[in-house]
Amino acid sequence: MNTIQRAKNRLRGGNLLARALHARGISHVFTLSGGFCNPALEGFMECGTVVVNCPHEQVAGHLADGHTRITRRPSVCLVGPEGFANAAPAMMEAWGERSPVVFITGSSTLKRDGAGGFKEIDDVAIAAPLTKYSARITDGARIGEFVDRAWKIATAGYPGPVHLSLPVDIMFSSFDENAGGDERPFNRDRNDSPPRAWPEPTTLESIVEWVATATRPVFIGGHGVWWSGGEKKLEAAAAALSIPVFNVPYHQKLLGESSAAYCGLADIHQYPPAAFALDKSDVVVLLGGRLDNQMNFGNPPLFPAATKLICVNGSDEELIHNRAADHRLLSDPGAFVDALLSRHAHGDWRSNTEWFELNRQKRGAWVDDTLADLQRDAETNGDGKMHPLQLALDVQAALADGDYLVFDGGNTHFWSEIAVNIAGWRGRKLGGILHPGSFSMLGVGVPFALSAKNTRPDSRVVLISGDGAFLSGGLAIETAFQERWPIVVVIDNNGGLDCISQQQERLFASGRHFATDFRDIPFERMVQGLGGHGERVDARAQLAPALRRALAAAGAGKPACVNVKTRGVISPIVSAVTDRRDKASIE
């Protein structure tokens, strides 16, 4: 019997919140348990919702984000008022990747709003620019209404995170268990699919005609394809129509890297053949993406003036950002691809397998040239430390098809992206990839790896993390022990913030770097101290056996760390960014 008796058929506001989320199909909540949130935690316990207690609120947010990216279903990050400030970076990361995470804050009392209540902050205003929707629940009878609205906004159109603030007096107060049930919708225990945009026929017909009559068409797939579940249709269309597919940078969850239709990132620095494809194209279709800085805002030289640039987006909120396109279409990506395939099925298509094969040949030649350069580097390198690209390739060589790869860091991230493209060309079929999104936020690696292991328990999960990135979020490894999610962490240890130091050496008049070095940190011993397996690797010959032992340890239920001493080598993208920033200075 509870020490505090509740009136019959009445529930605390936090319990109503938990029930409303459960009705919407929320299966996982990530939190750092706090007193403000206890009524909600009680409700989740009664609903049978999985609750993962994390060592830090930012970790909780990244775990919710990683879980949502893989499952494509919303999950919850639940924090208290002071924890909200810690979770805000995870909101930004989810916002950059359009991940529909539901962030919930237990906040200061509503009754004395603005009077300086305990831990009072304006969390609604802080979250507003980082989410699609941020609101304070002002009436316990309306909790179900707010949850329903937040869920719909998070998942509709171009998805994204949302935020609800539940004041402590509403959280702890009691309400009728069917509060709000006499208003429509009477049945909120539904998981109806988000509405999809259907293309306007005349505009669709014109755009299909341009693609069908193009001789050198190119697809660029963006976030919208993934969140609408259209990646399989895109792959089938690309193969049938002989159209090469590129992914927007920072997003590799569309076509598998071993897919015949996949060519690489639409990034001319990390993948130079993309420059050839875009320069020679006559039509480019950006499907479910945005003409932002990564796409040079739709401008030359990335997109030549003679190329017809078409943007297809599943929501008007994203389409309006693509004003630079020559033609725009509001359409679910799958519906647009269906229209292309329908046109092709009727035989009215200007097929050009030569263009498709030319782009594949360019990819193969790039792989050969990159590996040859890597071999020459190894032959001339005198210090014995591994090149970060070689590290990333060797890690993938130790994996099997269906395993998950996560990477995190600055140069570590970019070299790993290059390695994924190379390994995919050579046949590696990963189960999935996770990494920082468009904001390049360090510290997401361990939480994302844990999300992969939680959602794909039968897959082995390996994280390649820069040393700086691990220092940003590595303590999340404790959750691997607590929840029994054994992952393998490989540290690309170059002794500092190499992505920054190498920019400094090119920018500073002295040619030196400053305030970016670390001491020789024994990361493997940190993991050993928590009860895991740890090894240090100083030369490439030691890596393969160390990885085998680490994977065996993880297979036996023990998280593992392999700390690899590497050389600092600037990646092509960081070099390009350095040049761009220097040229962009206002003098």
Secondary structure, DSSP 8 states (H G I E B T S, - for coil): --SS---TTEEEHHHHHHHHHHHTT--EEEE---GGGHHHHHHHHHHT-EEEE-SSHHHHHHHHHHHHHHH-S--EEEE-HHHHHHHHHHHHHHHHHT---EEEEEES-STTTTS--TT---HHHHHGGGSSEEEE---GGGHHHHHHHHHHHHHSSS---EEEEEEHHHHHSEEETTTTTTSS-S--------------HHHHHHHHHHHHT-SSEEEEE-HHHHHTT-HHHHHHHHHHHT--EEE-TT---SS-TT-TTEEEES-TTT-THHHHHHHH-SEEEEES---SGGGGGG-TTTS-TTSEEEEEESSHHHHGGGTTSSEEEE--HHHHHHHHHHHHHTT-----HHHHHHHHHHHHHHHHHHHHHHHHHHHH--S--B-HHHHHHHHHHH--TT-EEEEESSHHHHHHHHHHHHHHHTT---SEEE---TT--TT-HHHHHHHHHHH-TTS-EEEEEEHHHHHHHGGGHHHHHHTT---EEEEEE-SB-HHHHHHHHHHSTT----S-B-----HHHHHHHHT-EEEEE-SHHHHHHHHHHHHHHHHTT--EEEEEEB-----HHHHHHHHHHHHH---
